[in-house]
């Protein structure tokens, strides 16, 4: 049977399933540990990732009205409110059971959905020191979708910095080289400050958590 445009691609499904497997092995302490998303524990990140599965369009619209149309304010408020509503086991089941859910961010398509899951998955694994490498084909899709418009959304100041991946032929920007794995540099581009030891080069301290 031919795939329809509304069918969730295998690479989105696989990323969600892989992340669910990682999360299924976390300790209770890790579920309450901070992530690279400022102010969010693992619980809040999962609440955010799964919000498209759990919220109907009418409820989403109501929450946006409450937040005066500010999506970031709304998503932060709901993540914090929902974080402790489910047990870790229930959060994992919510992610795994909805692996094929056909959500796409506005204007982003399924590539945008993959980016959303990859970036937030890394927010968790990198912060917790979990050695998980995003499969090369999925990471290529995410990196390939980094248009200037999307990069501008994150508001990261990369003036005078050139991101240079050590594990693939990929660079971004112009200036002093900042080296790291491609997935770590993706996080830099998204405005995250990484734990020590992930980045090398003169600009490294600028993008490393104290």
VOVEXLO-980358 format. One record per residue (C-alpha): residue number from 1; chain; x, y, z. Coordinates in steps of 0.5 Angstrom, whole numbers. Example, Ala and Ser with C-alpha at 12.3 -4.5 7.8 and 13.67 -1.06 7.14 Angstrom:
2
<r nr="1" kette="A" c1="25" c2="-9" c3="16"/>
<r nr="2" kette="A" c1="27" c2="-2" c3="14"/>
% end
This chain:
210
<r nr="1" kette="A" c1="0" c2="0" c3="0"/>
<r nr="2" kette="A" c1="3" c2="7" c3="-2"/>
<r nr="3" kette="A" c1="4" c2="12" c3="4"/>
<r nr="4" kette="A" c1="0" c2="17" c3="5"/>
<r nr="5" kette="A" c1="2" c2="25" c3="6"/>
<r nr="6" kette="A" c1="-1" c2="24" c3="13"/>
<r nr="7" kette="A" c1="2" c2="18" c3="15"/>
<r nr="8" kette="A" c1="8" c2="18" c3="20"/>
<r nr="9" kette="A" c1="14" c2="16" c3="17"/>
<r nr="10" kette="A" c1="18" c2="11" c3="20"/>
<r nr="11" kette="A" c1="24" c2="15" c3="22"/>
<r nr="12" kette="A" c1="19" c2="19" c3="26"/>
<r nr="13" kette="A" c1="16" c2="13" c3="29"/>
<r nr="14" kette="A" c1="23" c2="10" c3="31"/>
<r nr="15" kette="A" c1="26" c2="16" c3="34"/>
<r nr="16" kette="A" c1="20" c2="16" c3="39"/>
<r nr="17" kette="A" c1="21" c2="9" c3="40"/>
<r nr="18" kette="A" c1="28" c2="9" c3="41"/>
<r nr="19" kette="A" c1="27" c2="15" c3="46"/>
<r nr="20" kette="A" c1="22" c2="11" c3="50"/>
<r nr="21" kette="A" c1="27" c2="6" c3="51"/>
<r nr="22" kette="A" c1="32" c2="10" c3="54"/>
<r nr="23" kette="A" c1="27" c2="13" c3="59"/>
<r nr="24" kette="A" c1="24" c2="7" c3="61"/>
<r nr="25" kette="A" c1="31" c2="5" c3="64"/>
<r nr="26" kette="A" c1="31" c2="12" c3="68"/>
<r nr="27" kette="A" c1="32" c2="12" c3="76"/>
<r nr="28" kette="A" c1="27" c2="16" c3="80"/>
<r nr="29" kette="A" c1="32" c2="21" c3="81"/>
<r nr="30" kette="A" c1="34" c2="22" c3="74"/>
<r nr="31" kette="A" c1="26" c2="23" c3="72"/>
<r nr="32" kette="A" c1="27" c2="29" c3="77"/>
<r nr="33" kette="A" c1="34" c2="31" c3="75"/>
<r nr="34" kette="A" c1="35" c2="38" c3="71"/>
<r nr="35" kette="A" c1="35" c2="38" c3="63"/>
<r nr="36" kette="A" c1="38" c2="43" c3="58"/>
<r nr="37" kette="A" c1="32" c2="46" c3="58"/>
<r nr="38" kette="A" c1="32" c2="51" c3="63"/>
<r nr="39" kette="A" c1="28" c2="50" c3="69"/>
<r nr="40" kette="A" c1="25" c2="43" c3="66"/>
<r nr="41" kette="A" c1="26" c2="37" c3="69"/>
<r nr="42" kette="A" c1="26" c2="30" c3="65"/>
<r nr="43" kette="A" c1="18" c2="30" c3="67"/>
<r nr="44" kette="A" c1="17" c2="37" c3="64"/>
<r nr="45" kette="A" c1="21" c2="35" c3="58"/>
<r nr="46" kette="A" c1="16" c2="29" c3="57"/>
<r nr="47" kette="A" c1="10" c2="33" c3="58"/>
<r nr="48" kette="A" c1="12" c2="38" c3="53"/>
<r nr="49" kette="A" c1="14" c2="33" c3="48"/>
<r nr="50" kette="A" c1="7" c2="29" c3="49"/>
<r nr="51" kette="A" c1="3" c2="35" c3="49"/>
<r nr="52" kette="A" c1="1" c2="34" c3="42"/>
<r nr="53" kette="A" c1="-2" c2="27" c3="43"/>
<r nr="54" kette="A" c1="-6" c2="29" c3="50"/>
<r nr="55" kette="A" c1="-9" c2="36" c3="48"/>
<r nr="56" kette="A" c1="-15" c2="37" c3="43"/>
<r nr="57" kette="A" c1="-15" c2="43" c3="38"/>
<r nr="58" kette="A" c1="-20" c2="46" c3="42"/>
<r nr="59" kette="A" c1="-16" c2="45" c3="49"/>
<r nr="60" kette="A" c1="-10" c2="48" c3="45"/>
<r nr="61" kette="A" c1="-13" c2="54" c3="43"/>
<r nr="62" kette="A" c1="-16" c2="55" c3="50"/>
<r nr="63" kette="A" c1="-9" c2="55" c3="53"/>
<r nr="64" kette="A" c1="-6" c2="60" c3="48"/>
<r nr="65" kette="A" c1="-12" c2="65" c3="49"/>
<r nr="66" kette="A" c1="-10" c2="64" c3="57"/>
<r nr="67" kette="A" c1="-3" c2="65" c3="55"/>
<r nr="68" kette="A" c1="-5" c2="71" c3="50"/>
<r nr="69" kette="A" c1="-2" c2="68" c3="44"/>
<r nr="70" kette="A" c1="5" c2="67" c3="47"/>
<r nr="71" kette="A" c1="6" c2="59" c3="45"/>
<r nr="72" kette="A" c1="13" c2="59" c3="49"/>
<r nr="73" kette="A" c1="9" c2="62" c3="55"/>
<r nr="74" kette="A" c1="3" c2="57" c3="54"/>
<r nr="75" kette="A" c1="8" c2="51" c3="53"/>
<r nr="76" kette="A" c1="12" c2="53" c3="59"/>
<r nr="77" kette="A" c1="6" c2="53" c3="64"/>
<r nr="78" kette="A" c1="3" c2="47" c3="61"/>
<r nr="79" kette="A" c1="9" c2="43" c3="62"/>
<r nr="80" kette="A" c1="10" c2="45" c3="69"/>
<r nr="81" kette="A" c1="3" c2="44" c3="71"/>
<r nr="82" kette="A" c1="3" c2="37" c3="67"/>
<r nr="83" kette="A" c1="9" c2="34" c3="69"/>
<r nr="84" kette="A" c1="7" c2="31" c3="76"/>
<r nr="85" kette="A" c1="0" c2="29" c3="73"/>
<r nr="86" kette="A" c1="3" c2="22" c3="71"/>
<r nr="87" kette="A" c1="8" c2="17" c3="73"/>
<r nr="88" kette="A" c1="15" c2="16" c3="70"/>
<r nr="89" kette="A" c1="12" c2="9" c3="67"/>
<r nr="90" kette="A" c1="5" c2="13" c3="64"/>
<r nr="91" kette="A" c1="10" c2="18" c3="61"/>
<r nr="92" kette="A" c1="14" c2="13" c3="57"/>
<r nr="93" kette="A" c1="7" c2="9" c3="55"/>
<r nr="94" kette="A" c1="4" c2="16" c3="53"/>
<r nr="95" kette="A" c1="10" c2="17" c3="48"/>
<r nr="96" kette="A" c1="11" c2="10" c3="46"/>
<r nr="97" kette="A" c1="3" c2="9" c3="45"/>
<r nr="98" kette="A" c1="3" c2="15" c3="40"/>
<r nr="99" kette="A" c1="10" c2="14" c3="36"/>
<r nr="100" kette="A" c1="6" c2="14" c3="30"/>
<r nr="101" kette="A" c1="1" c2="20" c3="32"/>
<r nr="102" kette="A" c1="1" c2="24" c3="26"/>
<r nr="103" kette="A" c1="3" c2="31" c3="29"/>
<r nr="104" kette="A" c1="7" c2="36" c3="25"/>
<r nr="105" kette="A" c1="9" c2="43" c3="28"/>
<r nr="106" kette="A" c1="6" c2="49" c3="23"/>
<r nr="107" kette="A" c1="10" c2="49" c3="17"/>
<r nr="108" kette="A" c1="15" c2="44" c3="19"/>
<r nr="109" kette="A" c1="12" c2="38" c3="16"/>
<r nr="110" kette="A" c1="15" c2="31" c3="19"/>
<r nr="111" kette="A" c1="22" c2="34" c3="19"/>
<r nr="112" kette="A" c1="20" c2="39" c3="24"/>
<r nr="113" kette="A" c1="17" c2="33" c3="28"/>
<r nr="114" kette="A" c1="23" c2="29" c3="28"/>
<r nr="115" kette="A" c1="27" c2="36" c3="30"/>
<r nr="116" kette="A" c1="23" c2="37" c3="36"/>
<r nr="117" kette="A" c1="23" c2="30" c3="38"/>
<r nr="118" kette="A" c1="31" c2="29" c3="37"/>
<r nr="119" kette="A" c1="33" c2="36" c3="40"/>
<r nr="120" kette="A" c1="29" c2="35" c3="46"/>
<r nr="121" kette="A" c1="31" c2="28" c3="47"/>
<r nr="122" kette="A" c1="38" c2="30" c3="47"/>
<r nr="123" kette="A" c1="36" c2="36" c3="52"/>
<r nr="124" kette="A" c1="35" c2="30" c3="57"/>
<r nr="125" kette="A" c1="41" c2="25" c3="55"/>
<r nr="126" kette="A" c1="46" c2="30" c3="54"/>
<r nr="127" kette="A" c1="44" c2="33" c3="61"/>
<r nr="128" kette="A" c1="44" c2="26" c3="64"/>
<r nr="129" kette="A" c1="50" c2="24" c3="61"/>
<r nr="130" kette="A" c1="47" c2="18" c3="57"/>
<r nr="131" kette="A" c1="51" c2="16" c3="51"/>
<r nr="132" kette="A" c1="46" c2="16" c3="46"/>
<r nr="133" kette="A" c1="48" c2="18" c3="39"/>
<r nr="134" kette="A" c1="42" c2="20" c3="34"/>
<r nr="135" kette="A" c1="42" c2="15" c3="28"/>
<r nr="136" kette="A" c1="46" c2="19" c3="22"/>
<r nr="137" kette="A" c1="40" c2="19" c3="17"/>
<r nr="138" kette="A" c1="35" c2="22" c3="23"/>
<r nr="139" kette="A" c1="41" c2="27" c3="25"/>
<r nr="140" kette="A" c1="42" c2="29" c3="17"/>
<r nr="141" kette="A" c1="35" c2="30" c3="16"/>
<r nr="142" kette="A" c1="35" c2="35" c3="22"/>
<r nr="143" kette="A" c1="41" c2="39" c3="20"/>
<r nr="144" kette="A" c1="39" c2="39" c3="13"/>
<r nr="145" kette="A" c1="32" c2="43" c3="16"/>
<r nr="146" kette="A" c1="36" c2="48" c3="19"/>
<r nr="147" kette="A" c1="34" c2="54" c3="15"/>
<r nr="148" kette="A" c1="36" c2="61" c3="17"/>
<r nr="149" kette="A" c1="29" c2="62" c3="19"/>
<r nr="150" kette="A" c1="29" c2="57" c3="23"/>
<r nr="151" kette="A" c1="35" c2="58" c3="26"/>
<r nr="152" kette="A" c1="33" c2="65" c3="28"/>
<r nr="153" kette="A" c1="27" c2="62" c3="32"/>
<r nr="154" kette="A" c1="32" c2="60" c3="37"/>
<r nr="155" kette="A" c1="35" c2="67" c3="38"/>
<r nr="156" kette="A" c1="42" c2="64" c3="39"/>
<r nr="157" kette="A" c1="48" c2="69" c3="38"/>
<r nr="158" kette="A" c1="53" c2="66" c3="34"/>
<r nr="159" kette="A" c1="57" c2="72" c3="31"/>
<r nr="160" kette="A" c1="64" c2="70" c3="30"/>
<r nr="161" kette="A" c1="63" c2="63" c3="31"/>
<r nr="162" kette="A" c1="63" c2="57" c3="26"/>
<r nr="163" kette="A" c1="60" c2="51" c3="28"/>
<r nr="164" kette="A" c1="65" c2="45" c3="26"/>
<r nr="165" kette="A" c1="63" c2="38" c3="27"/>
<r nr="166" kette="A" c1="68" c2="33" c3="29"/>
<r nr="167" kette="A" c1="64" c2="27" c3="26"/>
<r nr="168" kette="A" c1="61" c2="29" c3="20"/>
<r nr="169" kette="A" c1="63" c2="34" c3="14"/>
<r nr="170" kette="A" c1="58" c2="39" c3="17"/>
<r nr="171" kette="A" c1="59" c2="47" c3="19"/>
<r nr="172" kette="A" c1="55" c2="53" c3="20"/>
<r nr="173" kette="A" c1="57" c2="60" c3="21"/>
<r nr="174" kette="A" c1="63" c2="64" c3="20"/>
<r nr="175" kette="A" c1="69" c2="65" c3="25"/>
<r nr="176" kette="A" c1="73" c2="62" c3="30"/>
<r nr="177" kette="A" c1="72" c2="54" c3="30"/>
<r nr="178" kette="A" c1="67" c2="51" c3="35"/>
<r nr="179" kette="A" c1="68" c2="44" c3="35"/>
<r nr="180" kette="A" c1="64" c2="38" c3="38"/>
<r nr="181" kette="A" c1="60" c2="32" c3="35"/>
<r nr="182" kette="A" c1="54" c2="34" c3="30"/>
<r nr="183" kette="A" c1="49" c2="33" c3="35"/>
<r nr="184" kette="A" c1="52" c2="37" c3="41"/>
<r nr="185" kette="A" c1="53" c2="43" c3="36"/>
<r nr="186" kette="A" c1="46" c2="42" c3="34"/>
<r nr="187" kette="A" c1="44" c2="44" c3="41"/>
<r nr="188" kette="A" c1="49" c2="50" c3="41"/>
<r nr="189" kette="A" c1="45" c2="52" c3="35"/>
<r nr="190" kette="A" c1="39" c2="51" c3="39"/>
<r nr="191" kette="A" c1="41" c2="56" c3="45"/>
<r nr="192" kette="A" c1="43" c2="50" c3="50"/>
<r nr="193" kette="A" c1="49" c2="51" c3="54"/>
<r nr="194" kette="A" c1="53" c2="44" c3="54"/>
<r nr="195" kette="A" c1="56" c2="40" c3="60"/>
<r nr="196" kette="A" c1="64" c2="41" c3="61"/>
<r nr="197" kette="A" c1="68" c2="37" c3="56"/>
<r nr="198" kette="A" c1="63" c2="37" c3="50"/>
<r nr="199" kette="A" c1="66" c2="43" c3="46"/>
<r nr="200" kette="A" c1="73" c2="45" c3="44"/>
<r nr="201" kette="A" c1="76" c2="51" c3="41"/>
<r nr="202" kette="A" c1="76" c2="58" c3="43"/>
<r nr="203" kette="A" c1="69" c2="60" c3="43"/>
<r nr="204" kette="A" c1="68" c2="53" c3="48"/>
<r nr="205" kette="A" c1="67" c2="57" c3="55"/>
<r nr="206" kette="A" c1="61" c2="61" c3="52"/>
<r nr="207" kette="A" c1="57" c2="55" c3="50"/>
<r nr="208" kette="A" c1="59" c2="51" c3="56"/>
<r nr="209" kette="A" c1="55" c2="51" c3="63"/>
<r nr="210" kette="A" c1="59" c2="53" c3="69"/>
% end
